[in-house]
């Protein structure tokens, strides 16, 4: 059984009621058009309602009057029904209402007969994702891992994340066992187009530092797109610059096979194992070992259950993402 680790809630969920009436005909979505040619860019928050840092980042951009110097910028609170249910006394319960909204981005689900809260909202937002050129999807994690920029691994995505230059770790690889993440939705995941989405995991869900990382990632993203200048970034940034980024390619993703699974340590993520054969988990009595030297553990999920992905493994520079 996965460990149940409790984390303190250090963040306060901002009141987003003032943003309900958007200006694009969709609640909780605002677009700002500079009137100057440039990218059609978007920043997402709270696709998971318990992940507060993205809401804090968008609220900060709005209140600080940070607007694009060129192109269009769309700011979206993606799953407000879940977010508005957040309760610091039970912070994990508001992740979604009916289903995980970051698993529904397949044509079969979007065009299918199901009618959940998350699917209705995804269908409402879909025209925006079919339009924008660039997307930053802000998330957080279940452990005190250092932040990670996640991309599927296409060269266009690698190029953009290098231009963003923040945070320090970039992980390239497939998402989950079931469904597709928004960054893998067809308009972004087509190598023949120049449309790009990336996902930042800013740290533990309710850690104060995750809000700082979310704000700084948004600022670096806008600077990389030429939508704000270096002076604006410097005036608002909260964390130190990253001297060098590390790129790792996901090679394995492990889904739990039995009801008797546990990690051998309280891993937080991005641990590195110098030699192959290190035991990182046990599943139904079977030891799960690192398959190669210099192996990196990515995003261990201590709450995962049978059938869900518990972790990914990655190596520095090279290798292809597989399940």
C-alpha positions as CSV (number, residue, x, y, z in Angstrom):
1,X,0.0,0.0,0.0
2,X,1.3,3.5,-0.9
3,X,2.4,5.7,2.0
4,X,0.0,8.4,3.2
5,X,2.2,11.4,3.8
6,X,0.7,14.6,5.2
7,X,1.9,18.0,4.1
8,X,1.2,21.4,5.7
9,X,-0.9,23.9,3.7
10,X,1.3,27.0,3.5
11,X,-0.6,28.7,0.7
12,X,-3.9,30.6,0.7
13,X,-6.1,30.0,-2.3
14,X,-6.8,33.4,-3.9
15,X,-10.3,34.6,-4.4
16,X,-10.9,34.3,-8.1
17,X,-14.5,35.6,-8.1
18,X,-13.5,38.9,-9.7
19,X,-12.3,36.9,-12.8
20,X,-15.4,34.9,-13.3
21,X,-16.8,37.1,-16.1
22,X,-14.1,36.7,-18.8
23,X,-13.8,38.7,-22.0
24,X,-13.9,35.8,-24.5
25,X,-17.3,34.4,-23.7
26,X,-16.0,31.8,-21.3
27,X,-16.0,32.2,-17.5
28,X,-12.7,32.6,-15.8
29,X,-10.8,33.3,-19.0
30,X,-9.3,36.6,-20.0
31,X,-7.4,37.5,-23.2
32,X,-5.2,40.6,-23.5
33,X,-4.4,41.7,-27.1
34,X,-1.4,44.0,-27.4
35,X,-2.4,45.1,-30.9
36,X,1.1,44.2,-32.0
37,X,2.0,41.1,-34.1
38,X,3.3,38.3,-32.0
39,X,2.5,34.9,-30.4
40,X,-1.0,33.8,-29.4
41,X,0.0,32.5,-26.0
42,X,-1.9,31.0,-23.0
43,X,-1.2,30.3,-19.4
44,X,-3.3,27.7,-17.5
45,X,-4.0,27.3,-13.8
46,X,-5.9,24.8,-11.7
47,X,-6.6,22.1,-14.2
48,X,-6.4,20.3,-10.8
49,X,-8.4,22.1,-8.2
50,X,-6.1,21.4,-5.3
51,X,-3.0,22.9,-7.1
52,X,-3.0,26.4,-5.8
53,X,0.3,27.8,-7.2
54,X,-1.1,28.4,-10.7
55,X,-4.1,30.4,-9.4
56,X,-1.7,32.5,-7.4
57,X,0.5,33.1,-10.4
58,X,-2.4,34.2,-12.6
59,X,-3.8,36.3,-9.9
60,X,-0.4,37.9,-9.5
61,X,-0.1,38.7,-13.2
62,X,-3.5,40.2,-13.2
63,X,-3.0,42.3,-10.1
64,X,0.4,43.4,-11.2
65,X,-0.9,44.6,-14.6
66,X,1.6,42.4,-16.5
67,X,0.3,42.6,-20.1
68,X,1.9,41.5,-23.4
69,X,4.0,43.9,-25.3
70,X,3.2,41.9,-28.4
71,X,0.8,39.2,-29.4
72,X,-2.2,38.0,-27.4
73,X,-2.1,36.5,-23.9
74,X,-4.9,34.4,-22.5
75,X,-5.1,33.6,-18.8
76,X,-7.4,30.7,-17.7
77,X,-8.6,29.1,-14.5
78,X,-9.3,25.8,-16.1
79,X,-11.3,23.8,-13.5
80,X,-12.9,26.4,-11.3
81,X,-15.6,24.1,-10.1
82,X,-13.0,21.9,-8.5
83,X,-10.8,24.8,-7.3
84,X,-13.7,26.6,-5.6
85,X,-14.2,23.4,-3.5
86,X,-10.7,23.7,-2.0
87,X,-10.7,23.2,1.8
88,X,-7.3,23.6,3.6
89,X,-8.6,21.1,6.2
90,X,-8.9,18.4,3.5
91,X,-6.7,19.8,0.7
92,X,-6.5,16.7,-1.5
93,X,-10.2,16.3,-2.1
94,X,-10.7,19.2,-4.6
95,X,-8.4,17.7,-7.2
96,X,-11.4,17.2,-9.5
97,X,-15.2,16.9,-9.3
98,X,-15.9,13.9,-11.4
99,X,-12.6,12.9,-13.0
100,X,-9.0,14.0,-13.5
101,X,-9.2,16.8,-16.1
102,X,-5.6,16.1,-17.3
103,X,-6.6,12.7,-18.6
104,X,-9.5,13.6,-21.0
105,X,-7.6,15.1,-23.9
106,X,-8.3,12.4,-26.5
107,X,-10.7,12.8,-29.4
108,X,-12.6,9.8,-28.2
109,X,-13.4,11.4,-24.8
110,X,-13.9,15.0,-26.1
111,X,-16.2,13.9,-28.9
112,X,-17.8,11.0,-27.0
113,X,-21.0,10.7,-25.0
114,X,-19.6,11.1,-21.5
115,X,-20.9,14.2,-19.6
116,X,-18.7,14.9,-16.6
117,X,-18.0,18.3,-15.1
118,X,-14.4,18.1,-16.4
119,X,-15.4,17.0,-19.9
120,X,-18.0,19.8,-20.2
121,X,-15.3,22.3,-19.2
122,X,-12.8,20.8,-21.5
123,X,-15.2,21.1,-24.4
124,X,-15.9,24.7,-23.5
125,X,-12.2,25.5,-23.5
126,X,-11.3,23.4,-26.5
127,X,-11.7,26.2,-29.1
128,X,-9.0,28.1,-27.2
129,X,-6.6,25.2,-27.3
130,X,-7.3,24.8,-31.0
131,X,-6.3,28.4,-31.5
132,X,-3.3,29.3,-29.4
133,X,0.3,28.9,-30.5
134,X,1.9,28.5,-27.1
135,X,0.6,27.0,-23.8
136,X,2.1,26.9,-20.3
137,X,0.1,24.6,-18.1
138,X,1.0,25.2,-14.4
139,X,0.8,22.3,-11.9
140,X,2.3,21.1,-8.7
141,X,3.3,17.7,-7.2
142,X,2.6,15.5,-4.2
143,X,6.1,15.6,-2.8
144,X,8.8,18.2,-2.0
145,X,10.5,17.5,-5.3
146,X,12.4,20.3,-7.0
147,X,10.4,21.8,-9.9
148,X,10.3,20.1,-13.3
149,X,9.3,21.2,-16.7
150,X,7.5,18.3,-18.5
151,X,7.3,18.0,-22.2
152,X,6.4,15.1,-24.5
153,X,9.8,15.3,-26.0
154,X,9.4,16.8,-29.5
155,X,12.3,18.9,-30.7
156,X,10.1,22.0,-30.9
157,X,9.2,21.6,-27.2
158,X,12.9,21.1,-26.2
159,X,13.7,24.3,-28.1
160,X,11.0,26.3,-26.3
161,X,11.9,25.0,-22.8
162,X,15.6,25.9,-23.4
163,X,14.5,29.4,-24.4
164,X,12.4,29.7,-21.2
165,X,15.4,28.6,-19.3
166,X,13.6,27.8,-16.1
167,X,13.2,25.7,-14.0
168,X,16.5,23.7,-13.8
169,X,15.1,20.3,-14.8
170,X,13.4,19.4,-18.0
171,X,11.9,15.9,-18.3
172,X,10.8,14.6,-21.7
173,X,8.5,11.7,-22.0
174,X,5.0,10.1,-22.0
175,X,2.4,11.1,-19.5
176,X,0.1,8.6,-17.9
177,X,-1.2,5.0,-18.3
178,X,-4.7,6.2,-18.9
179,X,-5.7,9.1,-21.1
180,X,-3.7,12.0,-22.4
181,X,-2.5,15.2,-20.8
182,X,-3.5,18.5,-22.3
183,X,0.1,19.1,-23.5
184,X,-0.4,15.9,-25.6
185,X,-3.6,17.2,-27.2
186,X,-3.3,16.9,-30.9
187,X,-2.8,20.5,-31.9
188,X,0.3,20.7,-29.6
189,X,1.6,17.2,-30.1
190,X,1.9,17.3,-33.9
191,X,5.5,17.6,-35.0
192,X,4.4,19.1,-38.3
193,X,3.1,22.3,-36.6
194,X,4.9,25.0,-34.7
195,X,2.3,24.9,-31.9
196,X,3.8,24.0,-28.5
197,X,2.6,23.2,-25.0
198,X,4.7,22.6,-21.9
199,X,3.7,21.7,-18.3
200,X,5.6,22.9,-15.2
201,X,5.4,21.0,-11.9
202,X,6.3,23.8,-9.4
203,X,6.9,21.8,-6.2
204,X,4.7,20.3,-3.5
205,X,1.0,21.3,-3.9
206,X,0.8,23.5,-0.8
207,X,4.4,24.5,-0.2
208,X,5.0,28.3,-0.2
209,X,7.9,27.9,-2.7
210,X,5.6,26.4,-5.3
211,X,3.9,29.8,-5.7
212,X,7.2,31.5,-6.3
213,X,8.2,29.0,-8.9
214,X,4.8,29.3,-10.6
215,X,5.1,33.1,-10.9
216,X,8.7,32.9,-12.1
217,X,8.0,30.2,-14.7
218,X,5.2,32.4,-16.1
219,X,7.5,35.4,-16.2
220,X,10.3,33.4,-17.9
221,X,7.8,32.0,-20.4
222,X,6.5,35.5,-21.3
223,X,10.1,36.8,-21.6
224,X,11.0,33.9,-23.9
225,X,8.1,34.8,-26.1
226,X,9.0,38.5,-26.2
227,X,5.8,39.4,-24.4
228,X,7.6,41.1,-21.5
229,X,11.2,42.4,-21.3
230,X,14.1,41.5,-19.1
231,X,13.4,44.5,-16.8
232,X,9.9,43.3,-16.1
233,X,11.2,39.8,-15.3
234,X,13.9,41.2,-13.0
235,X,11.4,43.5,-11.2
236,X,8.9,40.6,-10.4
237,X,11.0,37.5,-10.1
238,X,11.1,35.7,-6.7
239,X,13.7,33.0,-7.2
240,X,17.3,32.9,-8.3
241,X,18.2,32.5,-12.0
242,X,19.0,29.0,-13.1
243,X,22.7,28.8,-14.2
244,X,22.2,25.7,-16.3
245,X,19.3,23.4,-17.2
246,X,19.4,19.6,-17.2
247,X,17.4,17.6,-19.8
248,X,16.4,14.0,-19.0
249,X,14.5,11.6,-21.2
250,X,12.0,9.3,-19.6
251,X,12.7,5.7,-20.4
252,X,10.3,3.8,-18.2
253,X,7.0,4.4,-16.5
254,X,5.8,2.0,-13.8
255,X,2.2,1.3,-13.1
256,X,1.3,-0.6,-9.9
257,X,0.3,-4.2,-10.4
258,X,-0.9,-5.4,-7.1
259,X,-2.5,-4.1,-3.9
260,X,0.7,-4.6,-2.0
261,X,3.0,-1.9,-3.3
262,X,5.4,0.3,-1.4
263,X,8.5,2.5,-2.0
264,X,11.6,1.5,-0.2
265,X,12.2,5.0,1.0
266,X,10.2,8.2,1.2
267,X,11.5,9.4,-2.1
268,X,10.6,13.0,-3.1
269,X,11.7,12.8,-6.7
270,X,14.8,13.6,-8.8
271,X,16.9,11.2,-6.7
272,X,19.8,9.8,-8.8
273,X,21.0,6.2,-8.6
274,X,24.6,5.7,-9.7
275,X,24.4,2.0,-10.4
276,X,21.8,-0.2,-12.0
277,X,20.0,-2.6,-9.7
278,X,19.0,-0.2,-6.9
279,X,15.7,-1.3,-5.3
280,X,13.2,1.6,-5.3
281,X,9.9,-0.2,-4.7
282,X,8.3,-3.6,-4.0
283,X,5.2,-4.7,-5.8
284,X,3.5,-7.9,-4.7
285,X,6.8,-9.1,-3.2
286,X,8.7,-8.3,-6.5
287,X,11.6,-5.8,-6.1
288,X,11.5,-3.0,-8.7
289,X,15.1,-2.0,-9.5
290,X,16.7,0.7,-11.6
291,X,17.5,-0.7,-15.0
292,X,20.7,1.3,-15.8
293,X,23.4,3.4,-14.2
294,X,22.9,7.1,-13.5
295,X,19.1,6.6,-13.3
296,X,16.8,9.4,-12.2
297,X,13.5,8.9,-10.3
298,X,10.9,11.3,-11.6
299,X,7.7,12.2,-9.7
300,X,7.1,9.3,-7.3
301,X,3.4,9.1,-6.4
302,X,3.0,7.9,-2.9
303,X,-0.8,7.9,-3.2
304,X,-1.0,5.8,-6.3
305,X,-3.0,2.6,-6.3
306,X,-3.2,-0.5,-8.4
307,X,-3.3,0.4,-12.1
308,X,-1.9,3.9,-11.6
309,X,1.5,5.1,-12.5
310,X,3.7,5.3,-9.4
311,X,6.9,6.8,-10.9
312,X,9.0,7.3,-14.0
313,X,12.6,6.7,-14.6
314,X,14.8,8.9,-16.8
315,X,18.4,9.2,-18.0
316,X,20.3,12.3,-18.9
317,X,20.4,13.3,-22.5
318,X,19.3,10.5,-24.7
319,X,16.9,7.6,-24.8
320,X,13.3,7.6,-25.9
321,X,10.1,7.7,-23.8
322,X,8.2,4.5,-23.5
323,X,5.7,3.0,-21.2
